[in-house]
Amino acid sequence: MREFILFSRGITREFKLNDLPNAGRMDLIARCISTAIFLSYSLRKDVKFHVVLNGPPSPPLTVTFFTNELKNVSPDERNVASHINIAIKNFKIGKKNSEPGIYIDKKSFEQLVREKVEEYGSENVFYLHVEGEDIRNVEMENDSVFILGDNKGIPKREENFILRNKIRKVSIGKIEYLSSQVIAIINYEMDRRGL
Amino acid sequence: MREFILFSRGITREFKLNDLPNAGRMDLIARCISTAIFLSYSLRKDVKFHVVLNGPPSPPLTVTFFTNELKNVSPDERNVASHINIAIKNFKIGKKNSEPGIYIDKKSFEQLVREKVEEYGSENVFYLHVEGEDIRNVEMENDSVFILGDNKGIPKREENFILRNKIRKVSIGKIEYLSSQVIAIINYEMDRRGL
């Protein structure tokens, strides 16, 4: 499984689809998900995308998209965001499997990272960072987890948690890309290796 | 200058920002532009993005985003699309420089490609195609033009035109990516070479 964990400031209540940027950059979040899970006319297989929403009013919430089960999702930001909105609504009535392949739970970034370290081993979890080791020199497995932040990055406390867990920093270069561009590049680097 | 030419079915009249997919995949177009021109918190320098709108009612129209002059554009699809909408509206009253860095004209794909071949030489114009030469083996200059299609690709007639102009096919792999993903990868490959 290829997994992504996005630390975000996405808000944790329903939001307006006409103003995604003001919902804690829900546009960025949707774009990251779309970039991670879609290929032309198909969904990737075996990809899980987790976004941790750390915005008001009741953080954290983790929304997971699992491509092997997803239905009726389109690559446009508005559509992806609408499914996050539905998940938030469903969570309020206690429903954690919001739609096929879409899950939501009151899980923090640290809990999620800890789970993945236990599941895959810290050597298969990577923290995307400009100062990391060049991704082209890093050995990777099919089972790899990539952690990245939204436009404001990952706060110091969470970053310390990552590093304490022996998660390695990897880099795609000295340029600070949009989070969604980082994801496109990771997928591409993995694809080129036949992973 | 790094330039992109997107052959699209985008419609050539004003459209609803709440339904970009039904405006000839204006979501895809906006996502491509955003991916091409933005970095984290900044616009790239020296990038021109041309989208040829070939959808109804009055194709073709070419909209160009030039990063060195752009103002007030955000990376979300809705925002980018809103600027295309404004350009279409302005063109109706004869205004070809719609906003700073945003131009619109009644120019066809073939005219545009011909201009770029004359400007840069056909050796610096590349057609993204799964069957092309691996991009990592292709020498490139700072001045490079990349041609790609939307979700339906480039029609046979236009493709023949490209090939008659001695434009080379280059490939980023055997996987058919979203057009916006292709653009992220091209930028990344160029960036890694310091171009």
Interface residues (C-beta under 8 A of the other chain):
Chain A: L17 N18 L20 P21 D27 L28 R31 S34 T35 F38 L39 S40 Y41 S74 P75 D76 E77 R78 N79 N151 I172 G173 I175 E176 Y177 L178 S179 S180 Q181 A184 I185 N187 Y188 D191 R192
Chain B: L17 N18 L20 P21 D27 L28 R31 S34 T35 F38 L39 S40 Y41 S74 P75 D76 E77 R78 N79 N151 I172 G173 I175 E176 Y177 L178 S179 S180 Q181 A184 I185 N187 Y188 D191 R192
